[in-house]
Amino acid sequence: MTALGDSIKAANAMLLASRQTRFDQCLELLNDMLKDEKISTQDYFRIGDFFMKKEQYAALFVGMSEDIRIKWLIEESLLDDTYFDSEDG
């Protein structure tokens, strides 16, 4: 009976996870980046707006490794790289 309960819980978790969009996954990553001070609040809103308009990029962003995300955001002019310069100085 316990195994059945565990199976039901696992199935429910998978169902809930499948409802999460790539945009939702991006927001989770952006929230972590903001909390870890890897991006500014201004960057957060700029990047979020970009993903709302171009959701096809969300899968790319979610699939990237953490170190490449920052470089990609700078390449796409979505991240103010002076934010990092001010922290280094």
MMTF fields as JSON, N, C-alpha, C and O atoms, coordinates in Angstrom:
{
  "mmtfVersion": "1.0.0",
  "mmtfProducer": "UNKNOWN",
  "numBonds": 355,
  "numAtoms": 356,
  "numGroups": 89,
  "numChains": 1,
  "numModels": 1,
  "chainsPerModel": [1],
  "groupsPerChain": [89],
  "chainIdList": ["A"],
  "bondAtomList": [4, 2, 8, 6, 12, 10, 16, 14, 20, 18, 24, 22, 28, 26, 32, 30, 36, 34, 40, 38, 44, 42, 48, 46, 52, 50, 56, 54, 60, 58, 64, 62, 68, 66, 72, 70, 76, 74, 80, 78, 84, 82, 88, 86, 92, 90, 96, 94, 100, 98, 104, 102, 108, 106, 112, 110, 116, 114, 120, 118, 124, 122, 128, 126, 132, 130, 136, 134, 140, 138, 144, 142, 148, 146, 152, 150, 156, 154, 160, 158, 164, 162, 168, 166, 172, 170, 176, 174, 180, 178, 184, 182, 188, 186, 192, 190, 196, 194, 200, 198, 204, 202, 208, 206, 212, 210, 216, 214, 220, 218, 224, 222, 228, 226, 232, 230, 236, 234, 240, 238, 244, 242, 248, 246, 252, 250, 256, 254, 260, 258, 264, 262, 268, 266, 272, 270, 276, 274, 280, 278, 284, 282, 288, 286, 292, 290, 296, 294, 300, 298, 304, 302, 308, 306, 312, 310, 316, 314, 320, 318, 324, 322, 328, 326, 332, 330, 336, 334, 340, 338, 344, 342, 348, 346, 352, 350],
  "bondOrderList": [1, 1, 1, 1, 1, 1, 1, 1, 1, 1, 1, 1, 1, 1, 1, 1, 1, 1, 1, 1, 1, 1, 1, 1, 1, 1, 1, 1, 1, 1, 1, 1, 1, 1, 1, 1, 1, 1, 1, 1, 1, 1, 1, 1, 1, 1, 1, 1, 1, 1, 1, 1, 1, 1, 1, 1, 1, 1, 1, 1, 1, 1, 1, 1, 1, 1, 1, 1, 1, 1, 1, 1, 1, 1, 1, 1, 1, 1, 1, 1, 1, 1, 1, 1, 1, 1, 1, 1],
  "groupList": [{"groupName": "MET", "atomNameList": ["N", "CA", "C", "O"], "elementList": ["N", "C", "C", "O"], "formalChargeList": [0, 0, 0, 0], "bondAtomList": [1, 0, 2, 1, 3, 2], "bondOrderList": [1, 1, 2], "singleLetterCode": "M", "chemCompType": "L-PEPTIDE LINKING"}, {"groupName": "THR", "atomNameList": ["N", "CA", "C", "O"], "elementList": ["N", "C", "C", "O"], "formalChargeList": [0, 0, 0, 0], "bondAtomList": [1, 0, 2, 1, 3, 2], "bondOrderList": [1, 1, 2], "singleLetterCode": "T", "chemCompType": "L-PEPTIDE LINKING"}, {"groupName": "ALA", "atomNameList": ["N", "CA", "C", "O"], "elementList": ["N", "C", "C", "O"], "formalChargeList": [0, 0, 0, 0], "bondAtomList": [1, 0, 2, 1, 3, 2], "bondOrderList": [1, 1, 2], "singleLetterCode": "A", "chemCompType": "L-PEPTIDE LINKING"}, {"groupName": "LEU", "atomNameList": ["N", "CA", "C", "O"], "elementList": ["N", "C", "C", "O"], "formalChargeList": [0, 0, 0, 0], "bondAtomList": [1, 0, 2, 1, 3, 2], "bondOrderList": [1, 1, 2], "singleLetterCode": "L", "chemCompType": "L-PEPTIDE LINKING"}, {"groupName": "GLY", "atomNameList": ["N", "CA", "C", "O"], "elementList": ["N", "C", "C", "O"], "formalChargeList": [0, 0, 0, 0], "bondAtomList": [1, 0, 2, 1, 3, 2], "bondOrderList": [1, 1, 2], "singleLetterCode": "G", "chemCompType": "PEPTIDE LINKING"}, {"groupName": "ASP", "atomNameList": ["N", "CA", "C", "O"], "elementList": ["N", "C", "C", "O"], "formalChargeList": [0, 0, 0, 0], "bondAtomList": [1, 0, 2, 1, 3, 2], "bondOrderList": [1, 1, 2], "singleLetterCode": "D", "chemCompType": "L-PEPTIDE LINKING"}, {"groupName": "SER", "atomNameList": ["N", "CA", "C", "O"], "elementList": ["N", "C", "C", "O"], "formalChargeList": [0, 0, 0, 0], "bondAtomList": [1, 0, 2, 1, 3, 2], "bondOrderList": [1, 1, 2], "singleLetterCode": "S", "chemCompType": "L-PEPTIDE LINKING"}, {"groupName": "ILE", "atomNameList": ["N", "CA", "C", "O"], "elementList": ["N", "C", "C", "O"], "formalChargeList": [0, 0, 0, 0], "bondAtomList": [1, 0, 2, 1, 3, 2], "bondOrderList": [1, 1, 2], "singleLetterCode": "I", "chemCompType": "L-PEPTIDE LINKING"}, {"groupName": "LYS", "atomNameList": ["N", "CA", "C", "O"], "elementList": ["N", "C", "C", "O"], "formalChargeList": [0, 0, 0, 0], "bondAtomList": [1, 0, 2, 1, 3, 2], "bondOrderList": [1, 1, 2], "singleLetterCode": "K", "chemCompType": "L-PEPTIDE LINKING"}, {"groupName": "ASN", "atomNameList": ["N", "CA", "C", "O"], "elementList": ["N", "C", "C", "O"], "formalChargeList": [0, 0, 0, 0], "bondAtomList": [1, 0, 2, 1, 3, 2], "bondOrderList": [1, 1, 2], "singleLetterCode": "N", "chemCompType": "L-PEPTIDE LINKING"}, {"groupName": "ARG", "atomNameList": ["N", "CA", "C", "O"], "elementList": ["N", "C", "C", "O"], "formalChargeList": [0, 0, 0, 0], "bondAtomList": [1, 0, 2, 1, 3, 2], "bondOrderList": [1, 1, 2], "singleLetterCode": "R", "chemCompType": "L-PEPTIDE LINKING"}, {"groupName": "GLN", "atomNameList": ["N", "CA", "C", "O"], "elementList": ["N", "C", "C", "O"], "formalChargeList": [0, 0, 0, 0], "bondAtomList": [1, 0, 2, 1, 3, 2], "bondOrderList": [1, 1, 2], "singleLetterCode": "Q", "chemCompType": "L-PEPTIDE LINKING"}, {"groupName": "PHE", "atomNameList": ["N", "CA", "C", "O"], "elementList": ["N", "C", "C", "O"], "formalChargeList": [0, 0, 0, 0], "bondAtomList": [1, 0, 2, 1, 3, 2], "bondOrderList": [1, 1, 2], "singleLetterCode": "F", "chemCompType": "L-PEPTIDE LINKING"}, {"groupName": "CYS", "atomNameList": ["N", "CA", "C", "O"], "elementList": ["N", "C", "C", "O"], "formalChargeList": [0, 0, 0, 0], "bondAtomList": [1, 0, 2, 1, 3, 2], "bondOrderList": [1, 1, 2], "singleLetterCode": "C", "chemCompType": "L-PEPTIDE LINKING"}, {"groupName": "GLU", "atomNameList": ["N", "CA", "C", "O"], "elementList": ["N", "C", "C", "O"], "formalChargeList": [0, 0, 0, 0], "bondAtomList": [1, 0, 2, 1, 3, 2], "bondOrderList": [1, 1, 2], "singleLetterCode": "E", "chemCompType": "L-PEPTIDE LINKING"}, {"groupName": "TYR", "atomNameList": ["N", "CA", "C", "O"], "elementList": ["N", "C", "C", "O"], "formalChargeList": [0, 0, 0, 0], "bondAtomList": [1, 0, 2, 1, 3, 2], "bondOrderList": [1, 1, 2], "singleLetterCode": "Y", "chemCompType": "L-PEPTIDE LINKING"}, {"groupName": "VAL", "atomNameList": ["N", "CA", "C", "O"], "elementList": ["N", "C", "C", "O"], "formalChargeList": [0, 0, 0, 0], "bondAtomList": [1, 0, 2, 1, 3, 2], "bondOrderList": [1, 1, 2], "singleLetterCode": "V", "chemCompType": "L-PEPTIDE LINKING"}, {"groupName": "TRP", "atomNameList": ["N", "CA", "C", "O"], "elementList": ["N", "C", "C", "O"], "formalChargeList": [0, 0, 0, 0], "bondAtomList": [1, 0, 2, 1, 3, 2], "bondOrderList": [1, 1, 2], "singleLetterCode": "W", "chemCompType": "L-PEPTIDE LINKING"}],
  "groupTypeList": [0, 1, 2, 3, 4, 5, 6, 7, 8, 2, 2, 9, 2, 0, 3, 3, 2, 6, 10, 11, 1, 10, 12, 5, 11, 13, 3, 14, 3, 3, 9, 5, 0, 3, 8, 5, 14, 8, 7, 6, 1, 11, 5, 15, 12, 10, 7, 4, 5, 12, 12, 0, 8, 8, 14, 11, 15, 2, 2, 3, 12, 16, 4, 0, 6, 14, 5, 7, 10, 7, 8, 17, 3, 7, 14, 14, 6, 3, 3, 5, 5, 1, 15, 12, 5, 6, 14, 5, 4],
  "groupIdList": [1, 2, 3, 4, 5, 6, 7, 8, 9, 10, 11, 12, 13, 14, 15, 16, 17, 18, 19, 20, 21, 22, 23, 24, 25, 26, 27, 28, 29, 30, 31, 32, 33, 34, 35, 36, 37, 38, 39, 40, 41, 42, 43, 44, 45, 46, 47, 48, 49, 50, 51, 52, 53, 54, 55, 56, 57, 58, 59, 60, 61, 62, 63, 64, 65, 66, 67, 68, 69, 70, 71, 72, 73, 74, 75, 76, 77, 78, 79, 80, 81, 82, 83, 84, 85, 86, 87, 88, 89],
  "secStructList": [7, 2, 2, 2, 2, 2, 2, 2, 2, 2, 2, 2, 2, 2, 2, 2, 2, 2, 6, 7, 7, 2, 2, 2, 2, 2, 2, 2, 2, 2, 2, 2, 2, 2, 2, 6, 6, 1, 1, 7, 2, 2, 2, 2, 2, 2, 2, 2, 2, 2, 2, 2, 2, 7, 6, 2, 2, 2, 2, 2, 2, 2, 2, 1, 7, 2, 2, 2, 2, 2, 2, 2, 2, 2, 2, 6, 6, 7, 1, 7, 6, 2, 2, 2, 2, 2, 2, 2, 7],
  "xCoordList": [0.821, 0.0, 0.869, 0.53, 1.98, 2.883, 3.462, 3.616, 3.781, 4.322, 3.307, 3.672, 2.034, 0.993, 0.915, 0.797, 0.98, 0.959, 2.142, 2.002, 3.311, 4.509, 4.378, 4.805, 3.784, 3.58, 2.624, 2.839, 1.583, 0.615, 1.268, 1.048, 2.068, 2.77, 3.734, 3.814, 4.457, 5.408, 4.69, 5.15, 3.567, 2.795, 2.255, 2.255, 1.801, 1.286, 2.395, 2.177, 3.573, 4.707, 5.085, 5.394, 5.064, 5.375, 4.332, 4.665, 3.081, 2.007, 2.182, 2.039, 2.489, 2.694, 3.916, 3.888, 4.972, 6.189, 5.945, 6.517, 5.106, 4.859, 4.048, 4.065, 3.355, 2.592, 3.477, 3.045, 4.701, 5.62, 6.175, 6.721, 6.03, 6.514, 8.006, 8.59, 8.599, 10.002, 10.158, 11.165, 9.154, 9.195, 9.227, 9.98, 8.416, 8.425, 9.799, 10.293, 10.408, 11.742, 12.766, 13.673, 12.621, 13.512, 13.368, 14.36, 12.132, 11.916, 12.563, 13.106, 12.508, 13.171, 14.673, 15.286, 15.257, 16.686, 17.015, 18.002, 16.186, 16.419, 16.28, 17.039, 15.317, 15.165, 16.409, 16.861, 16.957, 18.188, 19.344, 20.134, 19.438, 20.518, 20.404, 21.413, 19.183, 18.958, 19.332, 20.002, 18.898, 19.188, 20.689, 21.204, 21.394, 22.842, 23.615, 24.844, 22.892, 23.457, 24.296, 25.292, 23.877, 24.545, 23.942, 24.569, 22.712, 22.063, 21.414, 21.118, 21.203, 20.531, 19.015, 18.547, 18.277, 16.821, 16.443, 15.52, 17.154, 16.903, 17.144, 16.364, 18.221, 18.495, 17.375, 16.94, 16.914, 15.848, 14.622, 14.072, 14.201, 13.015, 13.267, 12.388, 14.445, 14.791, 14.797, 14.249, 15.412, 15.493, 14.112, 13.752, 13.341, 11.98, 11.129, 10.377, 11.24, 10.502, 10.921, 10.078, 12.209, 12.727, 12.109, 11.669, 12.078, 11.529, 10.017, 9.476, 9.329, 7.893, 7.64, 6.667, 8.508, 8.339, 8.906, 8.416, 9.928, 10.613, 10.77, 11.872, 9.647, 9.674, 10.505, 10.917, 10.762, 11.558, 12.983, 13.658, 13.447, 14.783, 14.828, 15.909, 13.683, 13.618, 14.234, 14.956, 13.956, 14.516, 16.039, 16.727, 16.552, 17.996, 18.585, 19.579, 17.975, 18.461, 18.438, 19.404, 17.342, 17.201, 18.22, 18.736, 18.512, 19.434, 20.904, 21.752, 21.218, 22.612, 23.174, 22.441, 24.483, 25.136, 25.204, 25.139, 25.332, 25.266, 26.303, 25.985, 27.519, 28.572, 28.315, 28.704, 27.673, 27.381, 26.198, 26.136, 25.267, 24.098, 24.514, 23.994, 25.43, 25.872, 26.485, 26.172, 27.345, 27.984, 26.943, 27.023, 25.96, 24.912, 24.072, 23.734, 23.735, 22.939, 23.674, 23.062, 24.978, 25.775, 25.801, 25.635, 26.008, 26.013, 24.699, 24.701, 23.588, 22.266, 21.901, 20.78, 22.84, 22.63, 21.471, 20.735, 21.323, 20.272, 20.805, 20.042, 22.105, 22.734, 23.7, 24.534, 23.58, 24.467, 25.794, 25.92, 26.791, 28.076, 28.804, 29.779, 28.362, 28.971, 28.59, 29.252, 27.528, 27.126, 28.251, 28.487, 28.944, 30.04, 31.276, 32.029, 31.493, 32.646, 32.588, 33.618, 31.398, 31.269, 31.519, 31.968, 31.238, 31.474, 32.949, 33.444, 33.662, 35.071, 35.935, 36.963, 35.518, 36.342, 36.222, 36.861],
  "yCoordList": [-1.195, 0.0, 1.264, 2.268, 1.191, 2.336, 2.598, 3.748, 1.526, 1.679, 2.356, 3.177, 2.009, 2.633, 4.13, 4.948, 4.473, 5.888, 6.647, 7.777, 6.019, 6.65, 6.839, 7.856, 5.853, 5.949, 7.082, 7.812, 7.225, 8.303, 9.661, 10.59, 9.78, 11.041, 11.367, 12.518, 10.381, 10.596, 11.004, 11.893, 10.358, 10.702, 12.123, 12.858, 12.503, 13.853, 14.892, 15.943, 14.596, 15.516, 15.672, 16.777, 14.571, 14.642, 15.453, 16.202, 15.302, 16.058, 17.546, 18.354, 17.908, 19.319, 19.875, 21.008, 19.103, 19.549, 19.736, 20.639, 18.898, 19.013, 20.261, 20.711, 20.813, 22.046, 23.284, 24.369, 23.123, 24.242, 24.538, 23.656, 25.776, 26.171, 26.494, 26.629, 26.613, 27.037, 28.435, 28.737, 29.28, 30.622, 30.528, 31.253, 29.641, 29.437, 28.987, 29.443, 28.088, 27.613, 28.739, 28.817, 29.61, 30.763, 31.682, 32.175, 31.91, 32.773, 32.205, 32.953, 30.894, 30.271, 30.536, 30.889, 30.362, 30.616, 32.09, 32.413, 32.98, 34.413, 34.809, 35.642, 34.217, 34.504, 34.077, 34.79, 32.922, 32.459, 33.398, 33.743, 33.809, 34.71, 36.054, 36.636, 36.539, 37.807, 37.66, 38.522, 36.569, 36.313, 36.199, 36.674, 35.564, 35.394, 36.62, 36.6, 37.685, 38.953, 38.8, 39.498, 37.874, 37.717, 38.637, 38.924, 39.105, 40.081, 41.137, 40.891, 42.303, 43.383, 43.267, 42.501, 44.016, 44.031, 44.532, 44.011, 45.537, 46.085, 45.012, 44.888, 44.243, 43.139, 42.104, 41.6, 41.792, 40.801, 41.153, 40.307, 42.414, 42.844, 42.858, 42.489, 43.275, 43.304, 41.882, 41.644, 40.95, 39.569, 38.919, 38.211, 39.158, 38.61, 39.097, 38.321, 40.375, 40.947, 40.283, 39.991, 40.048, 39.387, 37.99, 37.621, 37.217, 35.868, 35.864, 34.909, 36.898, 36.978, 37.192, 36.673, 37.95, 38.239, 37.137, 36.922, 36.44, 35.428, 34.143, 33.769, 33.482, 32.283, 31.152, 30.256, 31.17, 30.101, 30.103, 29.075, 31.235, 31.298, 30.722, 30.46, 30.527, 30.037, 28.642, 28.366, 27.766, 26.41, 26.454, 25.702, 27.325, 27.49, 27.941, 27.383, 28.944, 29.5, 28.457, 28.321, 27.726, 26.711, 25.593, 25.043, 25.256, 24.168, 24.521, 23.629, 25.796, 26.234, 25.964, 25.931, 25.773, 25.701, 27.112, 28.103, 27.178, 28.465, 29.47, 30.646, 29.028, 29.957, 30.514, 31.644, 29.742, 30.212, 31.181, 32.067, 31.034, 31.922, 33.389, 34.228, 33.695, 35.086, 35.605, 36.712, 34.817, 35.233, 35.457, 36.428, 34.552, 34.674, 35.924, 36.634, 36.197, 37.388, 38.659, 39.605, 38.681, 39.844, 39.943, 41.032, 38.82, 38.798, 39.321, 40.016, 38.987, 39.403, 40.807, 41.27, 41.474, 42.824, 42.842, 43.824, 41.747, 41.653, 41.858, 42.04, 41.827, 41.96, 43.125, 43.223, 43.983, 45.137, 44.673, 44.475, 44.499, 43.983, 44.977, 44.605, 46.231, 47.186, 46.859, 47.302, 46.085, 45.635, 44.826, 44.924, 44.029, 43.231, 44.086, 43.862, 45.07, 45.964, 46.727, 46.91, 47.183, 47.965, 47.115, 47.636, 45.811, 44.932, 44.585, 44.364, 44.536, 44.168, 45.31, 45.078, 46.543, 47.694, 48.089, 49.052],
  "zCoordList": [0.0, 0.0, 0.0, -0.626, 0.707, 0.736, -0.651, -1.061, -1.367, -2.723, -3.64, -4.481, -3.473, -4.277, -3.981, -4.893, -2.713, -2.321, -2.884, -3.353, -2.834, -3.398, -4.901, -5.447, -5.567, -7.017, -7.363, -8.331, -6.578, -6.818, -6.599, -7.377, -5.547, -5.284, -6.421, -6.85, -6.906, -7.995, -9.276, -9.993, -9.563, -10.756, -10.664, -11.651, -9.485, -9.28, -9.456, -10.057, -8.934, -9.083, -10.547, -10.993, -11.303, -12.733, -13.488, -14.406, -13.102, -13.744, -13.497, -14.415, -12.265, -11.943, -12.665, -13.146, -12.744, -13.421, -14.913, -15.524, -15.504, -16.935, -17.273, -18.418, -16.321, -16.541, -16.518, -16.906, -16.068, -15.984, -17.377, -18.039, -17.805, -19.122, -19.071, -17.996, -20.234, -20.294, -19.696, -19.055, -19.912, -19.326, -17.807, -17.157, -17.235, -15.784, -15.307, -14.276, -16.071, -15.715, -15.791, -14.962, -16.786, -16.909, -15.703, -15.168, -15.28, -14.12, -12.867, -12.053, -12.707, -11.561, -11.613, -10.605, -12.797, -12.95, -12.715, -12.053, -13.259, -13.073, -11.605, -11.11, -10.913, -9.48, -8.708, -7.812, -9.052, -8.408, -8.723, -7.843, -9.985, -10.388, -9.67, -9.269, -9.51, -8.803, -7.331, -6.763, -6.726, -5.314, -5.082, -4.07, -6.025, -5.92, -6.4, -6.46, -6.739, -7.2, -8.467, -8.655, -9.335, -10.625, -11.667, -12.687, -11.411, -12.276, -11.385, -10.216, -11.958, -11.23, -11.427, -12.27, -10.658, -10.814, -12.2, -12.826, -12.671, -14.006, -15.077, -16.021, -14.925, -15.845, -15.793, -16.829, -14.598, -14.402, -15.233, -15.937, -15.144, -15.889, -17.395, -18.173, -17.803, -19.228, -19.805, -20.881, -19.092, -19.56, -19.552, -20.493, -18.495, -18.433, -19.588, -20.179, -19.913, -21.036, -22.346, -23.195, -22.506, -23.7, -23.853, -24.941, -22.763, -22.836, -23.027, -23.583, -22.583, -22.853, -24.34, -24.888, -24.988, -26.414, -27.303, -28.412, -26.828, -27.64, -26.835, -26.432, -26.615, -25.779, -26.361, -25.624, -27.663, -28.254, -27.706, -27.747, -27.198, -26.618, -25.205, -24.675, -24.605, -23.232, -23.112, -22.153, -24.071, -24.025, -24.11, -23.42, -24.948, -25.061, -23.729, -23.265, -23.122, -21.864, -20.756, -20.005, -20.655, -19.604, -19.808, -18.835, -21.048, -21.335, -21.204, -21.184, -21.115, -21.016, -19.629, -18.641, -19.575, -18.267, -17.687, -18.414, -16.396, -15.688, -16.196, -16.374, -16.429, -16.862, -18.259, -18.555, -19.109, -20.466, -20.466, -21.319, -19.535, -19.492, -19.402, -20.138, -18.519, -18.343, -19.646, -20.082, -20.258, -21.513, -22.6, -23.352, -22.685, -23.693, -23.451, -24.398, -22.203, -21.887, -22.289, -22.785, -22.078, -22.495, -24.015, -24.565, -24.702, -26.172, -26.758, -27.774, -26.12, -26.581, -26.089, -26.301, -25.438, -24.872, -23.874, -23.778, -23.139, -22.129, -20.725, -19.776, -20.607, -19.301, -19.35, -20.251, -18.394, -18.317, -17.742, -16.533, -18.616, -18.139, -17.247, -16.594, -17.199, -16.269, -14.834, -13.896, -14.66, -13.325, -12.691, -11.487, -13.498, -12.993, -12.777, -11.83, -13.653, -13.515, -12.214, -11.566, -11.805, -10.578, -9.348, -8.327, -9.417, -8.279, -8.155, -7.05, -9.29, -9.265, -8.748, -8.113, -9.019, -8.705, -7.329, -6.906]
}
